[in-house]
């Protein structure tokens, strides 16, 4: 019967040998330093051989440890290459992406052709639903969350912060009651996204305490708020990412420069165990790269 040490102990030994540091090995393996130390001790007891020694606070390999590391290092490299080869074969087929309806309408769908041009073998399927934070069902490969990023059991990568900006139809800037200062909002209908709290925060931030924020309709979707604003029904406090296409098309304008910084941000989320799967990694890398590019060109949330 073949005698093999526990795989976790070998992983800890290989990482510690490569870094010559239990601390850096622990960071790479996402465990504590004590856990790495325990695995090394268990491996040494299993083999009956001392693998490390300390000299002047430095971690060094023993002669036997150095020889063992050189032998198993190639095995780990081969395992990594074999895994990457397997995952690269999965960079095709159907990919189900879930997001809120507003994000899907305003950002994802307009940009999807860019991904398809890069990855024609990946068949993207959009599932537009309102997601409960942290709930990623098995039928979804990738999701776009808007929140604080503190979800367990999933991998989440931050895409960008968000800002709330006043937007309205160009026609509201002219006429009998033009919008020239925040107090002029008293002469217009306020459009609310889910609740009135955002307009309350914005008016408090700019010192426009005379504005009545308890008036105006409330919409359940951000895209509906923007549509109401486009049709001249009032002034909305829109999410900058979702409002940008309408502003660039001239359907909306920003009457004021003041913006509200959101406490939440956009994240791309997937199952921890599938984060390196070819098609999922391809989509995640594409989104991160595209948002990084847009962040450079749109560093400030000004649209004027």
CORWO-V240582 format. One record per run of one state. SS is the DSSP state (helix for helix, strand for strand, loop for the rest). FROM is the first residue (numbers start at 1). TO is the last residue. If there is no record, write none. Layout:
# CORWO-V240582
ss-><SS;SS>
from-><FROM;FROM>
to-><TO;TO>
This chain:
# CORWO-V240582
ss-><loop;helix;loop;helix;loop;helix;loop;strand;loop;strand;loop;helix;loop;strand;loop;helix;loop;strand;loop;strand;loop;strand;loop;helix;loop;helix;loop;strand;loop;helix;loop;strand;loop;helix;loop;strand;helix;loop;strand;loop;strand;helix;loop;helix;loop>
from-><1;7;20;22;30;33;48;52;56;58;62;63;89;93;100;101;119;122;129;142;148;154;169;170;174;182;188;190;194;197;207;218;220;222;231;235;240;249;253;254;259;272;275;278;298>
to-><6;19;21;29;32;47;51;55;57;61;62;88;92;99;100;118;121;128;141;147;153;168;169;173;181;187;189;193;196;206;217;219;221;230;234;239;248;252;253;258;271;274;277;297;304>
